[in-house]
Amino acid sequence: MSVSLVVIRLELAEHSPVPAGFGFSAAAGEMSDEEIKKTTLASAVACLEGKSPGEKAAIIHQHLGRREMTDVIIETMKSIPDELKTTVEERKSSEASPTAQRSKDHSKECINAAPDSPSKQLPDQISFFSGNPSVEIVHGIMHLYKTNKMTSLKEDVRRSAMLCILTVPAAMTSHDLMKFVAPFNEVIEQMKIIRDSTPNQYMVLIKFSAQADADSFYMACNGRQFNSIEDDVCQLVYVERAEVLKSEDNLWICLICGHIGCGRYVSRHAYKHFEETQHTYAMQLTNHRVWDYAGDNYVHRLVASKTDGKIVQYECEGDTCQEEKIDALQLEYSYLLTSQLESQRIYWENKIVRIEKDTAEEINNMKTKFKETIEKCDNLEHKLNDLLKEKQSVERKCTQLNTKVAKLTSELREEQEMNKCLRANQVLLQNKLKEEEKLLKETCDQKDLQITEIQEQLRDVMFYLETQQKINHLPAEARQEIQEGQINIPMASASSPASSGGSGKLPSRKGRSKRGK
């Protein structure tokens, strides 16, 4: 089984205090700081090797992450040493004994006794503190790097005596955490609880007495649930080193022009300056180490060999070669500065020539564009005047149209009112028309009845006249017989009302004719 190591780096703001006892290195005493840094950056150098400046800038910018400084709370819990434990136990036993009780009473009596001079009993200075001394609040950024170096869990392989619990749920208190690691209290030297702006979780650094103890804790607790209720598990990683640095400690000064900027692992201002000016040498302000951006390595230990003139690393032991070392460094620095100044002179002269040429072309282009702009402005002024005239005419038309619309609206309103009145009158007239039609129908029915009666009377009259004419043409005897004759009209039966009615009218006519005759 293989595991990877991580590096925890706490980058602090300029005025933030430095937490106590935060630094740790698994390789302490085996490698120097420069060797550790060289080993750590080996993978980054290999990743950037052979890339163009643009590609390098893109890769570095991708790995920078968010740079937002927040408050970081560090709570330190240290184990009680054996000697201190023994002292505490002896104190407890002595307090329980009668002799200790008598000594306490005697000390109380001495304290309660009034001193001869109160001013002599008071100390010159009284030291005190407030708050919890094991909790520190700093302002900065917590970085977590993976070293890309895998190691096995064999006993003969060196790893680290410090472990990090990456994500501990915020609901888990310090007391719960102490109960979780209680089986290993004997081998834990210190434990740091780190809380930053990450919500709902925090991180814990645990320093063990030896690597074997860290291995035992890793095998027992890695992937194990914190409790039987929640699903969160303990995620452990080995810590290769924990370091603290200030934000201003990544500052570099250009040895050519004196430009100051932060390093490539912060905001990359010094590297951007190299990309813009090709000033290859920059010196770190904290330790005066010189970096060559072109060769991508440190050159503060490189000097020119006296035999063949090649650049070699200068090494010297003892105090006898200090002057020679200083002279060599001064000579090398002068040589580098001279060569760089010459190359910069050529570079800037060529750049000035290019700038002058580009400036002349830009001036000509600007003049041409200026003339075109003036012509466009004149055309736009003419168009603007025409548009203003059109606007005035359109406004006049709009005013006239608005007047007409207002008039038509008024007329429409009047027409609507009139139409409303007409509709109301139409309803009344329709009702009157219905009444008149009804009355007319009744009148027509009456007239039809009267006409029918008149027609019957006229038919009777015509029958009478015809009968009278026929009788007048008869002989006298026949007329005499008719006059003296009688007509018997039987009672009309219900079965033949028509016949009886017809027979009843004829005698009446005859009677009338007789009477008239």
Disulfide bonds with the S-S distance in Angstrom:
Cys316-Cys321 1.31
